[in-house]
Amino acid sequence: MKSIAEILFEILELGEGWIIKDKKINKKIDKKIKEIDIFIEYTSSTGYFPENKELLNVYIYSSSRSIRHLDLFEYKYYLNARIPRVKDGKLGIRNIAQ
């Protein structure tokens, strides 16, 4: 049987280099707060520049971001990650392409 992390990884279709680092399920029934936080991490040292698809070394990571995803059953579903960025000498710094 697959773990919840494996199932969520398949649903998200994160692509190469991404892993689910942690998950947190908040079930405060009395105040009706039901949330799932998934913490993902990019583990590769390279990424593709979006405009020309050139494979470059990761230059820097963005600050941590929390992005609301589609709800999963009655739970609000959030992705939390630091987005890797790559630097092209002519075009500048961009988030990696998937």
C-alpha positions in Angstrom: 0.0 0.0 0.0 1.3 3.5 -0.9 1.9 6.1 1.7 0.0 9.4 1.6 3.2 11.1 0.5 3.6 8.8 -2.5 -0.1 9.4 -3.5 0.3 13.1 -3.2 3.5 13.1 -5.2 1.7 11.3 -8.0 -1.2 13.7 -7.9 1.0 16.8 -8.0 3.2 15.5 -11.0 6.1 17.6 -9.6 8.7 16.4 -12.1 12.3 15.4 -11.7 14.3 16.9 -8.8 11.3 17.5 -6.5 10.6 15.5 -3.3 8.0 15.8 -0.6 10.0 16.7 2.4 7.2 16.8 5.0 3.4 17.0 5.5 1.2 18.5 8.2 -2.5 17.7 8.6 -4.4 20.2 10.7 -7.8 18.8 11.9 -9.3 21.4 14.3 -12.9 20.1 14.0 -14.5 22.5 16.5 -13.4 25.6 14.5 -13.9 23.7 11.2 -10.2 24.2 10.2 -9.1 21.3 8.0 -5.9 21.9 6.2 -3.1 19.9 4.6 0.3 21.5 4.2 2.8 19.7 1.9 6.4 20.9 2.0 8.3 20.2 -1.2 12.0 20.6 -1.9 14.0 20.8 -5.1 17.0 18.4 -4.7 18.8 18.8 -8.0 21.7 21.2 -8.5 20.6 22.1 -12.0 17.4 23.4 -13.7 16.2 24.6 -17.1 16.1 28.3 -18.0 12.4 29.0 -19.1 13.1 30.9 -22.3 15.8 28.8 -24.0 15.5 25.5 -22.0 19.3 25.6 -21.3 20.3 23.5 -18.4 22.0 25.7 -15.8 23.2 25.4 -12.2 20.7 26.5 -9.5 21.8 30.1 -8.7 19.5 30.9 -5.7 16.2 29.9 -4.1 13.2 32.2 -3.5 12.0 32.8 0.0 9.5 30.2 1.2 6.1 30.4 -0.5 2.8 28.9 0.4 0.5 28.3 -2.6 -3.2 27.2 -2.3 -3.8 24.2 -4.4 -7.1 22.5 -5.2 -8.9 21.2 -2.2 -8.6 17.6 -1.3 -12.0 16.4 -0.1 -13.0 18.9 2.7 -9.4 19.9 3.4 -7.7 23.1 2.2 -4.5 22.1 0.5 -1.3 24.1 0.5 2.0 23.6 -1.2 5.0 25.1 0.6 8.4 25.5 -1.2 11.4 27.6 -2.0 11.5 27.9 -5.8 14.9 27.3 -7.4 16.1 30.1 -9.7 18.7 29.9 -12.5 20.9 32.7 -14.0 21.5 33.2 -17.7 24.3 35.7 -18.5 22.3 37.6 -21.0 18.6 37.1 -19.9 19.0 37.4 -16.1 17.6 35.3 -13.2 14.4 33.3 -13.6 12.4 30.5 -11.8 13.3 27.1 -13.3 11.1 25.7 -16.1 9.3 22.4 -15.6 
